Amino acid sequence: MGTLQENILKLIGEQCSPRWELEEYRGHIIINLPDTEEDYRAICQQVKKEITKCVQQHFPERDTELLFEVRNGSWNFSFKLRKIMITGP
């Protein structure tokens, strides 16, 4: 796993829900959610929003695309954050 993904896993573990189980598999960052009776789609959208905000705040410039997969039982939800290179004036 690349250093960026290691740093992002650590960051998500520290700043997002401590109930999430995090791992990396074949370039994907996997977020295993605890079982819940709540609306899965709403939870996944909230997870995506939290992770996106956290990554963009701490890693505004990235030279790789980040792939995330949110899992809850038999439900899976994937999203990616594209690479962002900031060029000078």
NUFIDO-969709 format. One record per atom (N, C-alpha, C, CB): residue number from 1; x, y, z. Coordinates in nm, 2 decimals. Glycine has a CB too. Example, Ala and Ser with C-alpha at 12.3 -4.5 7.8 and 13.67 -1.06 7.14 Angstrom:
! NUFIDO-969709
+-----+--------+--------+--------+
| pos |      x |      y |      z |
+-----+--------+--------+--------+
|   1 |   1.32 |  -0.57 |   0.78 |
|   1 |   1.23 |  -0.45 |   0.78 |
|   1 |   1.32 |  -0.33 |   0.78 |
|   1 |   1.13 |  -0.45 |   0.90 |
|   2 |   1.28 |  -0.22 |   0.71 |
|   2 |   1.37 |  -0.11 |   0.71 |
|   2 |   1.29 |   0.00 |   0.79 |
|   2 |   1.41 |  -0.06 |   0.57 |
+-----+--------+--------+--------+
This chain:
! NUFIDO-969709
+-----+--------+--------+--------+
| pos |      x |      y |      z |
+-----+--------+--------+--------+
|   1 |   0.09 |  -0.12 |   0.00 |
|   1 |   0.00 |   0.00 |   0.00 |
|   1 |   0.09 |   0.12 |   0.00 |
|   1 |  -0.10 |   0.00 |   0.12 |
|   2 |   0.05 |   0.22 |  -0.08 |
|   2 |   0.13 |   0.35 |  -0.08 |
|   2 |   0.12 |   0.43 |   0.04 |
|   2 |   0.09 |   0.43 |  -0.20 |
|   3 |   0.22 |   0.52 |   0.06 |
|   3 |   0.22 |   0.60 |   0.18 |
|   3 |   0.10 |   0.69 |   0.19 |
|   3 |   0.35 |   0.69 |   0.17 |
|   4 |   0.05 |   0.74 |   0.08 |
|   4 |  -0.07 |   0.83 |   0.08 |
|   4 |  -0.19 |   0.75 |   0.14 |
|   4 |  -0.11 |   0.88 |  -0.06 |
|   5 |  -0.21 |   0.62 |   0.09 |
|   5 |  -0.32 |   0.54 |   0.14 |
|   5 |  -0.30 |   0.51 |   0.29 |
|   5 |  -0.34 |   0.41 |   0.06 |
|   6 |  -0.18 |   0.48 |   0.33 |
|   6 |  -0.16 |   0.46 |   0.47 |
|   6 |  -0.19 |   0.58 |   0.55 |
|   6 |  -0.01 |   0.42 |   0.49 |
|   7 |  -0.15 |   0.70 |   0.51 |
|   7 |  -0.18 |   0.82 |   0.58 |
|   7 |  -0.33 |   0.85 |   0.58 |
|   7 |  -0.11 |   0.94 |   0.52 |
|   8 |  -0.40 |   0.82 |   0.48 |
|   8 |  -0.54 |   0.84 |   0.47 |
|   8 |  -0.62 |   0.74 |   0.56 |
|   8 |  -0.59 |   0.83 |   0.33 |
|   9 |  -0.58 |   0.62 |   0.56 |
|   9 |  -0.64 |   0.52 |   0.65 |
|   9 |  -0.62 |   0.57 |   0.80 |
|   9 |  -0.57 |   0.38 |   0.64 |
|  10 |  -0.50 |   0.61 |   0.83 |
|  10 |  -0.48 |   0.66 |   0.97 |
|  10 |  -0.56 |   0.78 |   1.00 |
|  10 |  -0.33 |   0.69 |   0.99 |
|  11 |  -0.57 |   0.87 |   0.91 |
|  11 |  -0.65 |   1.00 |   0.92 |
|  11 |  -0.80 |   0.96 |   0.94 |
|  11 |  -0.63 |   1.09 |   0.81 |
|  12 |  -0.85 |   0.88 |   0.86 |
|  12 |  -0.99 |   0.84 |   0.87 |
|  12 |  -1.02 |   0.77 |   1.00 |
|  12 |  -1.03 |   0.75 |   0.75 |
|  13 |  -0.93 |   0.69 |   1.04 |
|  13 |  -0.94 |   0.62 |   1.17 |
|  13 |  -0.94 |   0.71 |   1.29 |
|  13 |  -0.83 |   0.52 |   1.19 |
|  14 |  -0.86 |   0.82 |   1.28 |
|  14 |  -0.85 |   0.92 |   1.39 |
|  14 |  -0.96 |   1.02 |   1.39 |
|  14 |  -0.72 |   0.99 |   1.38 |
|  15 |  -1.01 |   1.06 |   1.27 |
|  15 |  -1.10 |   1.18 |   1.27 |
|  15 |  -1.24 |   1.14 |   1.23 |
|  15 |  -1.05 |   1.27 |   1.17 |
|  16 |  -1.27 |   1.03 |   1.18 |
|  16 |  -1.40 |   0.99 |   1.15 |
|  16 |  -1.45 |   0.89 |   1.25 |
|  16 |  -1.41 |   0.92 |   1.00 |
|  17 |  -1.56 |   0.82 |   1.23 |
|  17 |  -1.62 |   0.73 |   1.33 |
|  17 |  -1.52 |   0.62 |   1.38 |
|  17 |  -1.74 |   0.67 |   1.27 |
|  18 |  -1.50 |   0.61 |   1.51 |
|  18 |  -1.41 |   0.50 |   1.56 |
|  18 |  -1.48 |   0.36 |   1.55 |
|  18 |  -1.38 |   0.53 |   1.70 |
|  19 |  -1.61 |   0.36 |   1.51 |
|  19 |  -1.68 |   0.23 |   1.50 |
|  19 |  -1.65 |   0.17 |   1.36 |
|  19 |  -1.83 |   0.25 |   1.52 |
|  20 |  -1.59 |   0.24 |   1.27 |
|  20 |  -1.57 |   0.19 |   1.14 |
|  20 |  -1.44 |   0.10 |   1.14 |
|  20 |  -1.55 |   0.30 |   1.03 |
|  21 |  -1.45 |  -0.01 |   1.07 |
|  21 |  -1.33 |  -0.10 |   1.06 |
|  21 |  -1.27 |  -0.07 |   0.92 |
|  21 |  -1.37 |  -0.25 |   1.07 |
|  22 |  -1.14 |  -0.03 |   0.92 |
|  22 |  -1.08 |   0.01 |   0.80 |
|  22 |  -0.97 |  -0.09 |   0.76 |
|  22 |  -1.01 |   0.15 |   0.82 |
|  23 |  -0.96 |  -0.11 |   0.62 |
|  23 |  -0.86 |  -0.20 |   0.57 |
|  23 |  -0.83 |  -0.15 |   0.43 |
|  23 |  -0.90 |  -0.35 |   0.58 |
|  24 |  -0.73 |  -0.21 |   0.37 |
|  24 |  -0.69 |  -0.18 |   0.23 |
|  24 |  -0.69 |  -0.32 |   0.16 |
|  24 |  -0.56 |  -0.11 |   0.22 |
|  25 |  -0.75 |  -0.32 |   0.03 |
|  25 |  -0.75 |  -0.44 |  -0.05 |
|  25 |  -0.74 |  -0.40 |  -0.19 |
|  25 |  -0.87 |  -0.52 |  -0.02 |
|  26 |  -0.63 |  -0.44 |  -0.26 |
|  26 |  -0.61 |  -0.42 |  -0.40 |
|  26 |  -0.63 |  -0.27 |  -0.44 |
|  26 |  -0.70 |  -0.51 |  -0.48 |
|  27 |  -0.57 |  -0.18 |  -0.36 |
|  27 |  -0.58 |  -0.04 |  -0.39 |
|  27 |  -0.71 |   0.03 |  -0.35 |
|  27 |  -0.57 |  -0.03 |  -0.54 |
|  28 |  -0.80 |  -0.05 |  -0.29 |
|  28 |  -0.92 |   0.01 |  -0.24 |
|  28 |  -0.91 |   0.03 |  -0.09 |
|  28 |  -1.05 |  -0.08 |  -0.27 |
|  29 |  -0.96 |   0.14 |  -0.04 |
|  29 |  -0.98 |   0.16 |   0.10 |
|  29 |  -1.12 |   0.11 |   0.14 |
|  29 |  -0.95 |   0.31 |   0.15 |
|  30 |  -1.12 |   0.01 |   0.22 |
|  30 |  -1.25 |  -0.05 |   0.26 |
|  30 |  -1.29 |   0.00 |   0.40 |
|  30 |  -1.23 |  -0.21 |   0.27 |
|  31 |  -1.42 |   0.04 |   0.41 |
|  31 |  -1.48 |   0.09 |   0.53 |
|  31 |  -1.59 |   0.00 |   0.56 |
|  31 |  -1.53 |   0.24 |   0.52 |
|  32 |  -1.57 |  -0.08 |   0.67 |
|  32 |  -1.68 |  -0.17 |   0.71 |
|  32 |  -1.75 |  -0.11 |   0.82 |
|  32 |  -1.61 |  -0.31 |   0.76 |
|  33 |  -1.88 |  -0.09 |   0.80 |
|  33 |  -1.97 |  -0.02 |   0.90 |
|  33 |  -2.03 |  -0.12 |   0.99 |
|  33 |  -2.08 |   0.06 |   0.82 |
|  34 |  -2.06 |  -0.08 |   1.11 |
|  34 |  -2.13 |  -0.17 |   1.20 |
|  34 |  -2.27 |  -0.19 |   1.15 |
|  34 |  -2.14 |  -0.12 |   1.35 |
|  35 |  -2.33 |  -0.31 |   1.18 |
|  35 |  -2.47 |  -0.33 |   1.14 |
|  35 |  -2.56 |  -0.23 |   1.20 |
|  35 |  -2.51 |  -0.48 |   1.19 |
|  36 |  -2.66 |  -0.19 |   1.12 |
|  36 |  -2.75 |  -0.09 |   1.17 |
|  36 |  -2.89 |  -0.11 |   1.10 |
|  36 |  -2.70 |   0.05 |   1.14 |
|  37 |  -2.99 |  -0.06 |   1.16 |
|  37 |  -3.13 |  -0.07 |   1.11 |
|  37 |  -3.16 |   0.05 |   1.03 |
|  37 |  -3.23 |  -0.09 |   1.22 |
|  38 |  -3.07 |   0.15 |   1.03 |
|  38 |  -3.10 |   0.28 |   0.96 |
|  38 |  -3.09 |   0.26 |   0.81 |
|  38 |  -3.00 |   0.39 |   1.00 |
|  39 |  -3.14 |   0.36 |   0.74 |
|  39 |  -3.13 |   0.37 |   0.59 |
|  39 |  -2.99 |   0.36 |   0.54 |
|  39 |  -3.21 |   0.49 |   0.54 |
|  40 |  -2.96 |   0.25 |   0.47 |
|  40 |  -2.82 |   0.22 |   0.43 |
|  40 |  -2.77 |   0.33 |   0.33 |
|  40 |  -2.81 |   0.09 |   0.36 |
|  41 |  -2.86 |   0.37 |   0.24 |
|  41 |  -2.82 |   0.47 |   0.14 |
|  41 |  -2.78 |   0.61 |   0.20 |
|  41 |  -2.93 |   0.49 |   0.03 |
|  42 |  -2.86 |   0.65 |   0.30 |
|  42 |  -2.83 |   0.77 |   0.37 |
|  42 |  -2.70 |   0.76 |   0.45 |
|  42 |  -2.95 |   0.81 |   0.47 |
|  43 |  -2.68 |   0.65 |   0.51 |
|  43 |  -2.56 |   0.63 |   0.59 |
|  43 |  -2.44 |   0.63 |   0.49 |
|  43 |  -2.56 |   0.49 |   0.66 |
|  44 |  -2.44 |   0.57 |   0.38 |
|  44 |  -2.33 |   0.57 |   0.28 |
|  44 |  -2.30 |   0.71 |   0.23 |
|  44 |  -2.36 |   0.47 |   0.17 |
|  45 |  -2.41 |   0.78 |   0.20 |
|  45 |  -2.39 |   0.92 |   0.16 |
|  45 |  -2.32 |   1.01 |   0.27 |
|  45 |  -2.52 |   0.99 |   0.12 |
|  46 |  -2.36 |   0.98 |   0.39 |
|  46 |  -2.29 |   1.06 |   0.50 |
|  46 |  -2.15 |   1.02 |   0.52 |
|  46 |  -2.37 |   1.03 |   0.63 |
|  47 |  -2.12 |   0.89 |   0.50 |
|  47 |  -1.98 |   0.84 |   0.51 |
|  47 |  -1.90 |   0.90 |   0.40 |
|  47 |  -1.98 |   0.68 |   0.50 |
|  48 |  -1.95 |   0.90 |   0.28 |
|  48 |  -1.88 |   0.96 |   0.16 |
|  48 |  -1.85 |   1.11 |   0.19 |
|  48 |  -1.96 |   0.94 |   0.04 |
|  49 |  -1.95 |   1.18 |   0.24 |
|  49 |  -1.93 |   1.32 |   0.27 |
|  49 |  -1.82 |   1.34 |   0.38 |
|  49 |  -2.07 |   1.38 |   0.32 |
|  50 |  -1.82 |   1.27 |   0.48 |
|  50 |  -1.72 |   1.28 |   0.59 |
|  50 |  -1.58 |   1.25 |   0.54 |
|  50 |  -1.76 |   1.19 |   0.71 |
|  51 |  -1.57 |   1.14 |   0.46 |
|  51 |  -1.44 |   1.10 |   0.41 |
|  51 |  -1.39 |   1.21 |   0.31 |
|  51 |  -1.44 |   0.96 |   0.35 |
|  52 |  -1.47 |   1.25 |   0.22 |
|  52 |  -1.43 |   1.35 |   0.12 |
|  52 |  -1.39 |   1.48 |   0.18 |
|  52 |  -1.55 |   1.38 |   0.02 |
|  53 |  -1.46 |   1.52 |   0.28 |
|  53 |  -1.42 |   1.65 |   0.35 |
|  53 |  -1.29 |   1.63 |   0.42 |
|  53 |  -1.53 |   1.69 |   0.45 |
|  54 |  -1.27 |   1.52 |   0.49 |
|  54 |  -1.15 |   1.49 |   0.57 |
|  54 |  -1.03 |   1.48 |   0.47 |
|  54 |  -1.16 |   1.36 |   0.65 |
|  55 |  -1.04 |   1.41 |   0.36 |
|  55 |  -0.93 |   1.39 |   0.27 |
|  55 |  -0.90 |   1.53 |   0.20 |
|  55 |  -0.96 |   1.29 |   0.16 |
|  56 |  -1.00 |   1.60 |   0.16 |
|  56 |  -0.97 |   1.72 |   0.09 |
|  56 |  -0.91 |   1.83 |   0.18 |
|  56 |  -1.10 |   1.78 |   0.03 |
|  57 |  -0.94 |   1.82 |   0.31 |
|  57 |  -0.89 |   1.92 |   0.40 |
|  57 |  -0.74 |   1.89 |   0.43 |
|  57 |  -0.97 |   1.92 |   0.53 |
|  58 |  -0.70 |   1.76 |   0.45 |
|  58 |  -0.57 |   1.73 |   0.48 |
|  58 |  -0.48 |   1.69 |   0.37 |
|  58 |  -0.57 |   1.61 |   0.58 |
|  59 |  -0.54 |   1.65 |   0.25 |
|  59 |  -0.46 |   1.62 |   0.13 |
|  59 |  -0.52 |   1.69 |   0.01 |
|  59 |  -0.45 |   1.46 |   0.11 |
|  60 |  -0.51 |   1.82 |   0.01 |
|  60 |  -0.58 |   1.89 |  -0.10 |
|  60 |  -0.52 |   1.86 |  -0.24 |
|  60 |  -0.57 |   2.04 |  -0.08 |
|  61 |  -0.39 |   1.82 |  -0.24 |
|  61 |  -0.32 |   1.79 |  -0.36 |
|  61 |  -0.28 |   1.64 |  -0.36 |
|  61 |  -0.19 |   1.88 |  -0.39 |
|  62 |  -0.33 |   1.56 |  -0.45 |
|  62 |  -0.30 |   1.42 |  -0.46 |
|  62 |  -0.26 |   1.38 |  -0.60 |
|  62 |  -0.42 |   1.33 |  -0.41 |
|  63 |  -0.16 |   1.30 |  -0.61 |
|  63 |  -0.11 |   1.25 |  -0.74 |
|  63 |  -0.17 |   1.12 |  -0.78 |
|  63 |   0.04 |   1.25 |  -0.75 |
|  64 |  -0.26 |   1.06 |  -0.70 |
|  64 |  -0.32 |   0.93 |  -0.73 |
|  64 |  -0.47 |   0.94 |  -0.70 |
|  64 |  -0.26 |   0.82 |  -0.64 |
|  65 |  -0.55 |   0.86 |  -0.77 |
|  65 |  -0.69 |   0.85 |  -0.75 |
|  65 |  -0.71 |   0.76 |  -0.63 |
|  65 |  -0.76 |   0.80 |  -0.88 |
|  66 |  -0.81 |   0.79 |  -0.55 |
|  66 |  -0.84 |   0.71 |  -0.43 |
|  66 |  -0.97 |   0.64 |  -0.45 |
|  66 |  -0.84 |   0.80 |  -0.30 |
|  67 |  -0.97 |   0.51 |  -0.42 |
|  67 |  -1.09 |   0.43 |  -0.44 |
|  67 |  -1.14 |   0.39 |  -0.30 |
|  67 |  -1.07 |   0.31 |  -0.53 |
|  68 |  -1.27 |   0.41 |  -0.27 |
|  68 |  -1.32 |   0.37 |  -0.14 |
|  68 |  -1.44 |   0.28 |  -0.16 |
|  68 |  -1.37 |   0.50 |  -0.06 |
|  69 |  -1.46 |   0.18 |  -0.07 |
|  69 |  -1.57 |   0.09 |  -0.07 |
|  69 |  -1.63 |   0.09 |   0.07 |
|  69 |  -1.53 |  -0.05 |  -0.13 |
|  70 |  -1.75 |   0.12 |   0.08 |
|  70 |  -1.82 |   0.12 |   0.21 |
|  70 |  -1.91 |  -0.01 |   0.21 |
|  70 |  -1.91 |   0.25 |   0.23 |
|  71 |  -1.89 |  -0.08 |   0.32 |
|  71 |  -1.96 |  -0.21 |   0.33 |
|  71 |  -2.04 |  -0.22 |   0.46 |
|  71 |  -1.86 |  -0.33 |   0.33 |
|  72 |  -2.16 |  -0.28 |   0.44 |
|  72 |  -2.25 |  -0.30 |   0.56 |
|  72 |  -2.33 |  -0.42 |   0.53 |
|  72 |  -2.34 |  -0.18 |   0.59 |
|  73 |  -2.28 |  -0.54 |   0.58 |
|  73 |  -2.35 |  -0.66 |   0.55 |
|  73 |  -2.34 |  -0.70 |   0.40 |
|  73 |  -2.50 |  -0.66 |   0.59 |
|  74 |  -2.45 |  -0.72 |   0.34 |
|  74 |  -2.45 |  -0.75 |   0.20 |
|  74 |  -2.45 |  -0.63 |   0.11 |
|  74 |  -2.57 |  -0.84 |   0.17 |
|  75 |  -2.46 |  -0.51 |   0.17 |
|  75 |  -2.46 |  -0.38 |   0.09 |
|  75 |  -2.32 |  -0.33 |   0.07 |
|  75 |  -2.55 |  -0.28 |   0.16 |
|  76 |  -2.29 |  -0.29 |  -0.05 |
|  76 |  -2.16 |  -0.22 |  -0.09 |
|  76 |  -2.19 |  -0.10 |  -0.16 |
|  76 |  -2.07 |  -0.32 |  -0.17 |
|  77 |  -2.10 |   0.00 |  -0.14 |
|  77 |  -2.12 |   0.13 |  -0.20 |
|  77 |  -1.97 |   0.18 |  -0.23 |
|  77 |  -2.20 |   0.24 |  -0.11 |
|  78 |  -1.94 |   0.21 |  -0.35 |
|  78 |  -1.81 |   0.25 |  -0.39 |
|  78 |  -1.81 |   0.39 |  -0.44 |
|  78 |  -1.75 |   0.16 |  -0.50 |
|  79 |  -1.70 |   0.46 |  -0.42 |
|  79 |  -1.68 |   0.60 |  -0.48 |
|  79 |  -1.53 |   0.62 |  -0.49 |
|  79 |  -1.75 |   0.71 |  -0.39 |
|  80 |  -1.49 |   0.72 |  -0.57 |
|  80 |  -1.35 |   0.75 |  -0.58 |
|  80 |  -1.33 |   0.90 |  -0.57 |
|  80 |  -1.30 |   0.70 |  -0.71 |
|  81 |  -1.22 |   0.94 |  -0.53 |
|  81 |  -1.17 |   1.08 |  -0.53 |
|  81 |  -1.06 |   1.09 |  -0.63 |
|  81 |  -1.13 |   1.13 |  -0.38 |
|  82 |  -1.08 |   1.18 |  -0.73 |
|  82 |  -0.98 |   1.19 |  -0.83 |
|  82 |  -0.85 |   1.25 |  -0.79 |
|  82 |  -1.04 |   1.26 |  -0.95 |
|  83 |  -0.75 |   1.24 |  -0.86 |
|  83 |  -0.62 |   1.30 |  -0.83 |
|  83 |  -0.64 |   1.45 |  -0.85 |
|  83 |  -0.50 |   1.24 |  -0.90 |
|  84 |  -0.57 |   1.53 |  -0.78 |
|  84 |  -0.57 |   1.67 |  -0.79 |
|  84 |  -0.43 |   1.73 |  -0.78 |
|  84 |  -0.66 |   1.74 |  -0.68 |
|  85 |  -0.39 |   1.79 |  -0.89 |
|  85 |  -0.26 |   1.85 |  -0.89 |
|  85 |  -0.28 |   2.00 |  -0.91 |
|  85 |  -0.17 |   1.80 |  -1.01 |
|  86 |  -0.22 |   2.08 |  -0.81 |
|  86 |  -0.23 |   2.22 |  -0.81 |
|  86 |  -0.11 |   2.28 |  -0.88 |
|  86 |  -0.25 |   2.28 |  -0.67 |
|  87 |  -0.13 |   2.35 |  -0.99 |
|  87 |  -0.02 |   2.41 |  -1.06 |
|  87 |   0.00 |   2.55 |  -1.02 |
|  87 |  -0.04 |   2.40 |  -1.21 |
|  88 |   0.12 |   2.60 |  -1.03 |
|  88 |   0.16 |   2.74 |  -0.99 |
|  88 |   0.09 |   2.84 |  -1.08 |
|  88 |   0.31 |   2.76 |  -0.99 |
|  89 |   0.11 |   2.97 |  -1.05 |
|  89 |   0.04 |   3.07 |  -1.13 |
|  89 |   0.09 |   3.08 |  -1.27 |
|  89 |   0.06 |   3.20 |  -1.06 |
+-----+--------+--------+--------+
